[in-house]
Amino acid sequence: MPIEVVQQVKVNVDGVTYRGELGDKKVITQLETKLTAYEKAKAELDEFLSTHAIQREAAAVATAPAPKRNSRSAGKSRPDASAVRAWAKGKGMEVNDRGAIPKHIVDSYLKEND
C-alpha cells in the first residue's frame, strides 16, 4: 500500500489566508518561487512609491461602526477590535482577522478617533 506524503500549506497574501495540501514537490517549489518573487516585487514597489512620496489611499470600505469602549481597569478603555481592524484595513494597513492587534495600529486608531 503506497503512502502519499502531503504538505499542508498556509499562505497569507495581503491579509488573505490561503490553505491547502500539496503533494507534488515541484508545485511546492513553484509556490515558494512565486511567493518570493511577489514579496520582492512588492518591496521594490513600496520603495519606489516611498521614494517618490506617493502615499497609499484608504480603500473604499463600508463605514466602520462607532467604536465600543470596554472599561477594563483603572479608567483604561480599549477600542472595539473589529472597529480597529476595519479602520486599519481601510487605511491599507496589514492586520490579521484574529488575535492581538499591534500596539502601533491601536495607538494610531486612538489618535485619529479620540
C-alpha positions in Angstrom: 0.0 0.0 0.0 1.7 3.2 -1.1 1.9 6.2 1.3 1.2 9.6 -0.1 3.1 12.4 1.7 1.4 15.8 1.5 2.5 19.2 2.9 -0.1 21.4 4.5 0.3 24.9 3.1 -1.0 28.1 4.7 -0.1 31.3 2.9 -1.1 34.9 3.9 -1.0 37.3 1.0 -2.1 40.9 1.8 -4.3 39.9 4.6 -6.0 37.0 2.8 -5.2 33.5 4.0 -5.0 30.5 1.6 -4.8 26.9 2.9 -4.4 23.6 1.2 -2.4 20.5 0.8 0.3 19.9 -1.8 1.8 16.6 -2.5 3.9 17.5 -5.5 7.4 18.8 -4.6 7.6 20.6 -7.9 4.4 22.5 -7.2 5.7 23.4 -3.7 8.9 24.7 -5.2 6.9 26.8 -7.8 4.7 28.2 -5.0 7.8 29.2 -3.0 9.4 30.8 -6.1 6.3 32.8 -6.9 5.9 34.0 -3.3 9.5 35.1 -3.2 9.1 37.0 -6.5 5.9 38.5 -5.2 7.5 39.7 -1.9 10.5 41.1 -3.8 8.3 43.0 -6.3 6.1 44.3 -3.5 9.1 45.6 -1.6 10.5 47.2 -4.7 7.2 48.9 -5.4 6.9 50.1 -1.8 10.4 51.5 -2.0 9.6 53.2 -5.3 6.4 54.8 -4.0 8.1 55.9 -0.8 11.0 57.4 -2.7 8.6 59.5 -4.8 6.4 60.4 -1.9 3.4 58.5 -3.2 1.1 57.6 -0.4 -1.5 54.8 -0.2 -5.1 56.0 -0.1 -7.6 54.2 2.1 -9.6 51.6 0.2 -13.3 52.2 -0.2 -14.8 50.2 2.6 -18.1 50.3 4.5 -18.1 52.7 7.3 -16.9 51.1 10.5 -19.4 51.1 13.4 -18.6 53.6 16.2 -16.0 52.0 18.5 -17.3 50.3 21.6 -15.5 51.0 24.8 -14.9 48.4 27.5 -13.9 49.7 30.8 -11.3 47.2 32.0 -9.3 48.6 34.8 -8.4 51.9 36.4 -10.2 54.0 33.8 -8.3 52.5 30.9 -10.5 51.6 28.0 -9.8 49.8 24.8 -11.5 50.3 21.4 -13.5 47.6 19.8 -11.2 45.2 18.0 -13.5 44.9 14.9 -13.6 48.7 14.6 -9.8 49.0 14.8 -9.4 46.2 12.2 -11.9 47.8 9.8 -10.2 51.2 10.2 -6.7 49.8 9.7 -7.7 47.8 6.6 -9.4 51.0 5.3 -6.0 52.8 5.7 -4.2 50.0 3.9 -2.5 48.6 6.9 -2.0 44.8 7.3 -3.8 43.4 10.2 -4.9 39.8 10.9 -8.5 39.0 11.2 -7.9 37.4 14.6 -5.6 37.7 17.5 -3.8 40.7 19.1 -3.7 43.9 17.1 -0.3 45.5 17.1 0.1 48.4 19.5 1.1 50.9 16.9 -2.1 50.3 15.0 -4.3 50.7 18.1 -2.3 53.9 19.0 -2.8 55.3 15.5 -6.5 54.4 15.6 -7.0 56.1 19.0 -5.0 59.2 17.9 -7.3 59.6 14.9 -10.6 58.6 16.5 -10.4 60.2 20.0 
